[in-house]
Amino acid sequence: MTSPFPRLVFFAGLAALLAACAGTPVPDWQMNARTAIERATAAYLEGNTRVEMQEFKQARSEIARTGRTDLLARVELTRCAGRVASLVLEDCTEFEKLRLDAAAPERAYADFLAGRIKAQDIALLPPQHRAVAGATSDTAATAALQNIADPLAQLVAAGVLLRSNRATPAVLTAAVDTASAQGWRRPLLAWLGVQALRAENAGDTVAAEHLRRRIALVQNAANSGQP
């Protein structure tokens, strides 16, 4: 069965390490870890923190069986990326504990998520994020973001732009539209909140009220337990 989140783990190297080589049996830990990571990320985006915590605990347990601290560091980056996509712009603490064991692409990706990627490290990023990281203007960054096909990768890039004070109104619109299309409650509420705040600050009460009604609709659906 094909996963509904085929590119959920979108930074360089992790998918390859969690996938079996063609024609070779897949160790149980690989399948279990990949499934747990996908379920955890999906649960987080849907706003289900309890399930997310359970599934990431399972993923960590499976990877701990291998003694691969470098792989565990990549898993922690996956978790932090989901938070950036949802505008939880906190330090990636668990990754930083493992930074010394992480490879250069993972260290570069962590710096990208934090909004401090170095020019010489942009080539180490996943292809879909290089153009955003290397954009020399807000307009170019917005265009690069709009060209990202993967929904989660696009939301991560949008979160990085907001963190770097480079998010144009078009970035906010793209993020809201993407989260809405996927039915991802957590990032949708976060991005709608930013849009509403900007509308209020600009004195556009009509737009702000419309956005607050959208926020209330999503919140009420979550509170009533609707799927």
Phi and psi in degrees as GROMACS dihedral restraints (atoms count N, CA, C in turn):
[ dihedral_restraints ]
;  ai    aj    ak    al  type     phi  dphi    fc
    3     4     5     6     1   -75.9    20    10
    4     5     6     7     1   136.1    20    10
    6     7     8     9     1   -68.6    20    10
    7     8     9    10     1   141.1    20    10
    9    10    11    12     1   -72.5    20    10
   10    11    12    13     1    -6.7    20    10
   12    13    14    15     1  -125.5    20    10
   13    14    15    16     1    65.0    20    10
   15    16    17    18     1   -64.7    20    10
   16    17    18    19     1   -23.5    20    10
   18    19    20    21     1  -119.7    20    10
   19    20    21    22     1    29.5    20    10
   21    22    23    24     1   -60.4    20    10
   22    23    24    25     1   -41.6    20    10
   24    25    26    27     1   -93.6    20    10
   25    26    27    28     1    97.9    20    10
   27    28    29    30     1  -109.3    20    10
   28    29    30    31     1     2.4    20    10
   30    31    32    33     1   -96.1    20    10
   31    32    33    34     1   159.2    20    10
   33    34    35    36     1   -58.4    20    10
   34    35    36    37     1   132.1    20    10
   36    37    38    39     1    98.0    20    10
   37    38    39    40     1   -35.4    20    10
   39    40    41    42     1   -67.6    20    10
   40    41    42    43     1   -45.5    20    10
   42    43    44    45     1   -60.1    20    10
   43    44    45    46     1   -39.9    20    10
   45    46    47    48     1   -64.9    20    10
   46    47    48    49     1   -38.8    20    10
   48    49    50    51     1   -74.3    20    10
   49    50    51    52     1   -24.4    20    10
   51    52    53    54     1   -95.0    20    10
   52    53    54    55     1    -3.3    20    10
   54    55    56    57     1  -107.1    20    10
   55    56    57    58     1   147.1    20    10
   57    58    59    60     1   -80.0    20    10
   58    59    60    61     1   152.5    20    10
   60    61    62    63     1   -69.6    20    10
   61    62    63    64     1   150.3    20    10
   63    64    65    66     1   -58.2    20    10
   64    65    66    67     1   130.5    20    10
   66    67    68    69     1    84.9    20    10
   67    68    69    70     1    -2.2    20    10
   69    70    71    72     1  -111.1    20    10
   70    71    72    73     1   146.3    20    10
   72    73    74    75     1   -61.3    20    10
   73    74    75    76     1   148.1    20    10
   75    76    77    78     1   -95.8    20    10
   76    77    78    79     1   120.0    20    10
   78    79    80    81     1   -59.8    20    10
   79    80    81    82     1   146.8    20    10
   81    82    83    84     1   -56.2    20    10
   82    83    84    85     1   -39.4    20    10
   84    85    86    87     1   -63.3    20    10
   85    86    87    88     1   -34.4    20    10
   87    88    89    90     1   -65.7    20    10
   88    89    90    91     1   -48.5    20    10
   90    91    92    93     1   -65.3    20    10
   91    92    93    94     1   -42.9    20    10
   93    94    95    96     1   -65.1    20    10
   94    95    96    97     1   -42.5    20    10
   96    97    98    99     1   -66.6    20    10
   97    98    99   100     1   -44.3    20    10
   99   100   101   102     1   -62.5    20    10
  100   101   102   103     1   -45.2    20    10
  102   103   104   105     1   -61.8    20    10
  103   104   105   106     1   -42.9    20    10
  105   106   107   108     1   -65.0    20    10
  106   107   108   109     1   -40.5    20    10
  108   109   110   111     1   -64.5    20    10
  109   110   111   112     1   -43.4    20    10
  111   112   113   114     1   -64.0    20    10
  112   113   114   115     1   -43.4    20    10
  114   115   116   117     1   -66.2    20    10
  115   116   117   118     1   -39.0    20    10
  117   118   119   120     1   -64.4    20    10
  118   119   120   121     1   -45.7    20    10
  120   121   122   123     1   -66.5    20    10
  121   122   123   124     1   -42.0    20    10
  123   124   125   126     1   -61.4    20    10
  124   125   126   127     1   -43.8    20    10
  126   127   128   129     1   -63.2    20    10
  127   128   129   130     1   -40.5    20    10
  129   130   131   132     1   -63.1    20    10
  130   131   132   133     1   -46.7    20    10
  132   133   134   135     1   -64.6    20    10
  133   134   135   136     1   -30.1    20    10
  135   136   137   138     1   -81.7    20    10
  136   137   138   139     1    -7.8    20    10
  138   139   140   141     1    93.1    20    10
  139   140   141   142     1    13.9    20    10
  141   142   143   144     1  -100.7    20    10
  142   143   144   145     1    87.1    20    10
  144   145   146   147     1   -67.1    20    10
  145   146   147   148     1   -37.0    20    10
  147   148   149   150     1   -61.3    20    10
  148   149   150   151     1   -47.6    20    10
  150   151   152   153     1   -66.3    20    10
  151   152   153   154     1   -41.0    20    10
  153   154   155   156     1   -56.9    20    10
  154   155   156   157     1   -44.9    20    10
  156   157   158   159     1   -65.5    20    10
  157   158   159   160     1   -40.6    20    10
  159   160   161   162     1   -63.7    20    10
  160   161   162   163     1   -44.2    20    10
  162   163   164   165     1   -71.4    20    10
  163   164   165   166     1   -38.5    20    10
  165   166   167   168     1   -68.4    20    10
  166   167   168   169     1   -33.7    20    10
  168   169   170   171     1   -61.2    20    10
  169   170   171   172     1   -41.6    20    10
  171   172   173   174     1   -64.0    20    10
  172   173   174   175     1   -43.2    20    10
  174   175   176   177     1   -62.1    20    10
  175   176   177   178     1   -44.3    20    10
  177   178   179   180     1   -61.6    20    10
  178   179   180   181     1   -40.3    20    10
  180   181   182   183     1   -63.0    20    10
  181   182   183   184     1   -42.8    20    10
  183   184   185   186     1   -64.4    20    10
  184   185   186   187     1   -42.7    20    10
  186   187   188   189     1   -72.2    20    10
  187   188   189   190     1   -31.5    20    10
  189   190   191   192     1   -60.8    20    10
  190   191   192   193     1   -25.9    20    10
  192   193   194   195     1   -62.5    20    10
  193   194   195   196     1   -23.9    20    10
  195   196   197   198     1   -93.0    20    10
  196   197   198   199     1   -16.1    20    10
  198   199   200   201     1    70.8    20    10
  199   200   201   202     1    18.2    20    10
  201   202   203   204     1   -92.2    20    10
  202   203   204   205     1    90.1    20    10
  204   205   206   207     1   -67.4    20    10
  205   206   207   208     1   -28.5    20    10
  207   208   209   210     1   -66.5    20    10
  208   209   210   211     1   -38.3    20    10
  210   211   212   213     1   -71.5    20    10
  211   212   213   214     1   -37.5    20    10
  213   214   215   216     1   -62.7    20    10
  214   215   216   217     1   -36.8    20    10
  216   217   218   219     1   -61.3    20    10
  217   218   219   220     1   -39.0    20    10
  219   220   221   222     1   -67.0    20    10
  220   221   222   223     1   -37.4    20    10
  222   223   224   225     1   -64.2    20    10
  223   224   225   226     1   -40.5    20    10
  225   226   227   228     1   -63.6    20    10
  226   227   228   229     1   -34.1    20    10
  228   229   230   231     1   -64.8    20    10
  229   230   231   232     1   -36.9    20    10
  231   232   233   234     1   -58.9    20    10
  232   233   234   235     1   -45.0    20    10
  234   235   236   237     1   -63.5    20    10
  235   236   237   238     1   -43.6    20    10
  237   238   239   240     1   -66.1    20    10
  238   239   240   241     1   -35.7    20    10
  240   241   242   243     1   -63.0    20    10
  241   242   243   244     1   -40.5    20    10
  243   244   245   246     1   -61.8    20    10
  244   245   246   247     1   -33.1    20    10
  246   247   248   249     1   -72.9    20    10
  247   248   249   250     1   -40.0    20    10
  249   250   251   252     1   -62.2    20    10
  250   251   252   253     1   -41.2    20    10
  252   253   254   255     1   -59.7    20    10
  253   254   255   256     1   -29.0    20    10
  255   256   257   258     1  -101.1    20    10
  256   257   258   259     1    12.2    20    10
  258   259   260   261     1    63.0    20    10
  259   260   261   262     1    29.2    20    10
  261   262   263   264     1   -92.6    20    10
  262   263   264   265     1    87.1    20    10
  264   265   266   267     1   -93.7    20    10
  265   266   267   268     1    67.5    20    10
  267   268   269   270     1  -108.6    20    10
  268   269   270   271     1   169.2    20    10
  270   271   272   273     1   -65.5    20    10
  271   272   273   274     1   144.4    20    10
  273   274   275   276     1   -85.5    20    10
  274   275   276   277     1    72.9    20    10
  276   277   278   279     1   -61.0    20    10
  277   278   279   280     1   -45.7    20    10
  279   280   281   282     1   -67.1    20    10
  280   281   282   283     1   -33.5    20    10
  282   283   284   285     1   -67.5    20    10
  283   284   285   286     1   -43.0    20    10
  285   286   287   288     1   -60.3    20    10
  286   287   288   289     1   -29.8    20    10
  288   289   290   291     1   -65.2    20    10
  289   290   291   292     1   -22.8    20    10
  291   292   293   294     1  -112.4    20    10
  292   293   294   295     1     7.0    20    10
  294   295   296   297     1   -54.6    20    10
  295   296   297   298     1   -40.2    20    10
  297   298   299   300     1   -63.4    20    10
  298   299   300   301     1   -24.7    20    10
  300   301   302   303     1   -93.8    20    10
  301   302   303   304     1    -5.9    20    10
  303   304   305   306     1   -86.0    20    10
  304   305   306   307     1   151.4    20    10
  306   307   308   309     1   -79.6    20    10
  307   308   309   310     1   167.3    20    10
  309   310   311   312     1   -56.7    20    10
  310   311   312   313     1   -42.2    20    10
  312   313   314   315     1   -61.6    20    10
  313   314   315   316     1   -36.4    20    10
  315   316   317   318     1   -71.7    20    10
  316   317   318   319     1   -37.9    20    10
  318   319   320   321     1   -64.6    20    10
  319   320   321   322     1   -39.5    20    10
  321   322   323   324     1   -64.7    20    10
  322   323   324   325     1   -40.2    20    10
  324   325   326   327     1   -66.3    20    10
  325   326   327   328     1   -39.1    20    10
  327   328   329   330     1   -61.7    20    10
  328   329   330   331     1   -39.9    20    10
  330   331   332   333     1   -66.9    20    10
  331   332   333   334     1   -36.4    20    10
  333   334   335   336     1   -61.8    20    10
  334   335   336   337     1   -46.5    20    10
  336   337   338   339     1   -60.8    20    10
  337   338   339   340     1   -33.5    20    10
  339   340   341   342     1   -82.1    20    10
  340   341   342   343     1    -4.7    20    10
  342   343   344   345     1    78.7    20    10
  343   344   345   346     1    25.5    20    10
  345   346   347   348     1  -134.9    20    10
  346   347   348   349     1    34.8    20    10
  348   349   350   351     1   -64.1    20    10
  349   350   351   352     1   137.3    20    10
  351   352   353   354     1   -85.7    20    10
  352   353   354   355     1   147.8    20    10
  354   355   356   357     1   -56.3    20    10
  355   356   357   358     1   -39.6    20    10
  357   358   359   360     1   -71.7    20    10
  358   359   360   361     1   -12.1    20    10
  360   361   362   363     1  -102.0    20    10
  361   362   363   364     1    -2.6    20    10
  363   364   365   366     1   -61.0    20    10
  364   365   366   367     1   -35.6    20    10
  366   367   368   369     1   -64.5    20    10
  367   368   369   370     1   -17.1    20    10
  369   370   371   372     1   -84.1    20    10
  370   371   372   373     1   -11.2    20    10
  372   373   374   375     1   -75.6    20    10
  373   374   375   376     1   160.9    20    10
  375   376   377   378     1   -57.9    20    10
  376   377   378   379     1   146.5    20    10
  378   379   380   381     1   -52.2    20    10
  379   380   381   382     1   -38.4    20    10
  381   382   383   384     1   -69.4    20    10
  382   383   384   385     1   -14.1    20    10
  384   385   386   387     1  -108.4    20    10
  385   386   387   388     1    -7.4    20    10
  387   388   389   390     1   -65.2    20    10
  388   389   390   391     1   -43.6    20    10
  390   391   392   393     1   -65.6    20    10
  391   392   393   394     1   -38.0    20    10
  393   394   395   396     1   -65.0    20    10
  394   395   396   397     1   -46.2    20    10
  396   397   398   399     1   -65.6    20    10
  397   398   399   400     1   -32.7    20    10
  399   400   401   402     1   -93.1    20    10
  400   401   402   403     1    -0.7    20    10
  402   403   404   405     1   -63.9    20    10
  403   404   405   406     1   135.6    20    10
  405   406   407   408     1   -95.4    20    10
  406   407   408   409     1    -1.7    20    10
  408   409   410   411     1  -145.5    20    10
  409   410   411   412     1   160.4    20    10
  411   412   413   414     1   -63.2    20    10
  412   413   414   415     1   -36.0    20    10
  414   415   416   417     1   -63.6    20    10
  415   416   417   418     1   -44.4    20    10
  417   418   419   420     1   -65.8    20    10
  418   419   420   421     1   -39.1    20    10
  420   421   422   423     1   -64.3    20    10
  421   422   423   424     1   -40.3    20    10
  423   424   425   426     1   -63.6    20    10
  424   425   426   427     1   -44.0    20    10
  426   427   428   429     1   -63.6    20    10
  427   428   429   430     1   -40.7    20    10
  429   430   431   432     1   -63.8    20    10
  430   431   432   433     1   -41.0    20    10
  432   433   434   435     1   -63.4    20    10
  433   434   435   436     1   -42.4    20    10
  435   436   437   438     1   -66.7    20    10
  436   437   438   439     1   -17.2    20    10
  438   439   440   441     1   -89.1    20    10
  439   440   441   442     1    -3.2    20    10
  441   442   443   444     1   -79.4    20    10
  442   443   444   445     1   120.9    20    10
  444   445   446   447     1   -80.9    20    10
  445   446   447   448     1   -34.4    20    10
  447   448   449   450     1   -75.0    20    10
  448   449   450   451     1   125.6    20    10
  450   451   452   453     1   -60.6    20    10
  451   452   453   454     1   -45.4    20    10
  453   454   455   456     1   -68.8    20    10
  454   455   456   457     1   -41.0    20    10
  456   457   458   459     1   -61.4    20    10
  457   458   459   460     1   -36.5    20    10
  459   460   461   462     1   -66.5    20    10
  460   461   462   463     1   -42.2    20    10
  462   463   464   465     1   -65.9    20    10
  463   464   465   466     1   -36.7    20    10
  465   466   467   468     1   -62.5    20    10
  466   467   468   469     1   -46.8    20    10
  468   469   470   471     1   -61.2    20    10
  469   470   471   472     1   -39.7    20    10
  471   472   473   474     1   -62.8    20    10
  472   473   474   475     1   -41.1    20    10
  474   475   476   477     1   -62.9    20    10
  475   476   477   478     1   -38.9    20    10
  477   478   479   480     1   -64.8    20    10
  478   479   480   481     1   -41.7    20    10
  480   481   482   483     1   -64.0    20    10
  481   482   483   484     1   -40.2    20    10
  483   484   485   486     1   -65.7    20    10
  484   485   486   487     1   -41.8    20    10
  486   487   488   489     1   -61.7    20    10
  487   488   489   490     1   -30.4    20    10
  489   490   491   492     1   -93.6    20    10
  490   491   492   493     1     9.3    20    10
  492   493   494   495     1    59.5    20    10
  493   494   495   496     1    38.1    20    10
  495   496   497   498     1  -122.4    20    10
  496   497   498   499     1    12.0    20    10
  498   499   500   501     1   -84.3    20    10
  499   500   501   502     1   110.8    20    10
  501   502   503   504     1   -78.3    20    10
  502   503   504   505     1   167.1    20    10
  504   505   506   507     1   -54.8    20    10
  505   506   507   508     1   -33.6    20    10
  507   508   509   510     1   -67.4    20    10
  508   509   510   511     1   -32.5    20    10
  510   511   512   513     1   -65.0    20    10
  511   512   513   514     1   -44.3    20    10
  513   514   515   516     1   -62.1    20    10
  514   515   516   517     1   -43.4    20    10
  516   517   518   519     1   -62.2    20    10
  517   518   519   520     1   -43.4    20    10
  519   520   521   522     1   -62.3    20    10
  520   521   522   523     1   -42.4    20    10
  522   523   524   525     1   -65.4    20    10
  523   524   525   526     1   -44.8    20    10
  525   526   527   528     1   -62.0    20    10
  526   527   528   529     1   -46.5    20    10
  528   529   530   531     1   -62.6    20    10
  529   530   531   532     1   -40.2    20    10
  531   532   533   534     1   -67.9    20    10
  532   533   534   535     1   -48.1    20    10
  534   535   536   537     1   -62.1    20    10
  535   536   537   538     1   -39.4    20    10
  537   538   539   540     1   -64.5    20    10
  538   539   540   541     1   -45.2    20    10
  540   541   542   543     1   -61.9    20    10
  541   542   543   544     1   -33.8    20    10
  543   544   545   546     1   -85.5    20    10
  544   545   546   547     1   -12.5    20    10
  546   547   548   549     1    71.5    20    10
  547   548   549   550     1    29.0    20    10
  549   550   551   552     1   -90.2    20    10
  550   551   552   553     1    99.1    20    10
  552   553   554   555     1   -62.2    20    10
  553   554   555   556     1   -45.1    20    10
  555   556   557   558     1   -61.9    20    10
  556   557   558   559     1   -55.3    20    10
  558   559   560   561     1   -65.7    20    10
  559   560   561   562     1   -31.9    20    10
  561   562   563   564     1   -61.8    20    10
  562   563   564   565     1   -46.2    20    10
  564   565   566   567     1   -62.0    20    10
  565   566   567   568     1   -40.2    20    10
  567   568   569   570     1   -64.3    20    10
  568   569   570   571     1   -46.8    20    10
  570   571   572   573     1   -72.8    20    10
  571   572   573   574     1   -35.5    20    10
  573   574   575   576     1   -62.8    20    10
  574   575   576   577     1   -37.7    20    10
  576   577   578   579     1   -61.8    20    10
  577   578   579   580     1   -40.7    20    10
  579   580   581   582     1   -66.0    20    10
  580   581   582   583     1   -44.2    20    10
  582   583   584   585     1   -59.5    20    10
  583   584   585   586     1   -43.9    20    10
  585   586   587   588     1   -63.7    20    10
  586   587   588   589     1   -41.2    20    10
  588   589   590   591     1   -64.1    20    10
  589   590   591   592     1   -41.8    20    10
  591   592   593   594     1   -65.0    20    10
  592   593   594   595     1   -38.9    20    10
  594   595   596   597     1   -65.1    20    10
  595   596   597   598     1   -41.1    20    10
  597   598   599   600     1   -64.2    20    10
  598   599   600   601     1   -42.9    20    10
  600   601   602   603     1   -65.3    20    10
  601   602   603   604     1   -29.0    20    10
  603   604   605   606     1   -85.7    20    10
  604   605   606   607     1    -2.6    20    10
  606   607   608   609     1    78.9    20    10
  607   608   609   610     1    14.0    20    10
  609   610   611   612     1   -90.8    20    10
  610   611   612   613     1    82.4    20    10
  612   613   614   615     1   -67.5    20    10
  613   614   615   616     1   -32.4    20    10
  615   616   617   618     1   -63.6    20    10
  616   617   618   619     1   -49.0    20    10
  618   619   620   621     1   -63.9    20    10
  619   620   621   622     1   -41.8    20    10
  621   622   623   624     1   -62.2    20    10
  622   623   624   625     1   -43.3    20    10
  624   625   626   627     1   -65.5    20    10
  625   626   627   628     1   -39.2    20    10
  627   628   629   630     1   -60.9    20    10
  628   629   630   631     1   -44.6    20    10
  630   631   632   633     1   -66.6    20    10
  631   632   633   634     1   -38.0    20    10
  633   634   635   636     1   -64.3    20    10
  634   635   636   637     1   -34.8    20    10
  636   637   638   639     1   -66.7    20    10
  637   638   639   640     1   -38.7    20    10
  639   640   641   642     1   -64.1    20    10
  640   641   642   643     1   -42.7    20    10
  642   643   644   645     1   -60.4    20    10
  643   644   645   646     1   -45.2    20    10
  645   646   647   648     1   -61.7    20    10
  646   647   648   649     1   -39.0    20    10
  648   649   650   651     1   -61.1    20    10
  649   650   651   652     1   -46.5    20    10
  651   652   653   654     1   -65.9    20    10
  652   653   654   655     1   -42.0    20    10
  654   655   656   657     1   -64.9    20    10
  655   656   657   658     1   -41.9    20    10
  657   658   659   660     1   -65.3    20    10
  658   659   660   661     1   -37.6    20    10
  660   661   662   663     1   -63.4    20    10
  661   662   663   664     1   -41.8    20    10
  663   664   665   666     1   -66.4    20    10
  664   665   666   667     1   -42.2    20    10
  666   667   668   669     1   -68.8    20    10
  667   668   669   670     1   -28.3    20    10
  669   670   671   672     1   -88.5    20    10
  670   671   672   673     1    -2.3    20    10
  672   673   674   675     1    77.6    20    10
  673   674   675   676     1    19.6    20    10
  675   676   677   678     1   -71.5    20    10
  676   677   678   679     1   145.8    20    10
